[in-house]
């Protein structure tokens, strides 16, 4: 099979158009597009050791999950020690080895890295975070307008005796409109729990004490364009100093499906999700210890780093709402509020911010959220290219960090 035909088939399986706009995906090094291809080496990171392994296995193509050429190279020198990727690229070209990267396109695709990361969490449903722009030719203005019109669900927890007033105020600004029906909402009762800090001014409870309140969770349809008005309503009609509410995007059901049912076995619903992250809602809430045990088993790791509020740490509160992102959980989590965030790494101050909002953060290290997907990707590549293609997973590819 010719190299350029392989690129086309890989793109059909994992469309590069769904990669993040900042990403550097697709063919990165192509010594000869008409070269015949029989052997592929898969890796998370392309290093000198992985290139040597590719040469030893007589591979004509390296598929590197992380783009080895991301920042512009200042030169191409095989003797450049300060920029070792220069030597890797030069030696790959010398050896006639092409380099291809799917990166965030592989995160986003249905059954990709983001879905795999969710598979070990337990039974429940999942929705997408930060849906991909499938029309790469859309203008910035068009995409901004489409984002403003994006349908979402606004969810808010409010004391029972204030629920009707808040629900009516939201309906009065157009929230809850579905077709020819106005003020549509869904509500269910629960028990709110919090501890007011020293600088707080609680409407209910006493500073420093753990307070429980009979609350109602109200969910209503809205658009992102309405968020500013929703904030004003929350400020005027919610009795709490810090109202607990969040926004969940809804994916178009016409092409990607709004939601997938998931099983612990990793089975996916027929309607796909194409987005850089996922939100998992577990059918049965679990303790943070149980959740971490599931994650460690799924990722085959010995440890996780966890930041959690006291009521989560001691098991008095459970977790069911989990935002998931492979690699580094940065921009996909911006502007969102969830009970728990699962990702590979997160900036220190972002962890502090999530914790201050009452959320739990679970970090497994960057490549631990990606490396375990390679055996699944190997099957996808075989399915796309045919079983006659030799596809290997690099044995020299490993996390550069060690715990001592």
Helices and strands as residue ranges (DSSP letters): H 3-13, G 16-18, E 26-29, E 39-43, H 48-56, E 61-64, H 84-94, E 98-101, H 103-108, H 113-118, E 124-131, H 140-148, E 151-159, G 160-162, H 163-172, E 186-195, E 210-223, G 224-226, H 227-237, E 244-249, E 260-262, E 275-286, H 288-299, E 305-307, H 310-313, E 319-325, G 331-333, E 340-343, H 348-356, E 360-363, G 366-369, G 371-373, H 374-385, E 390-393
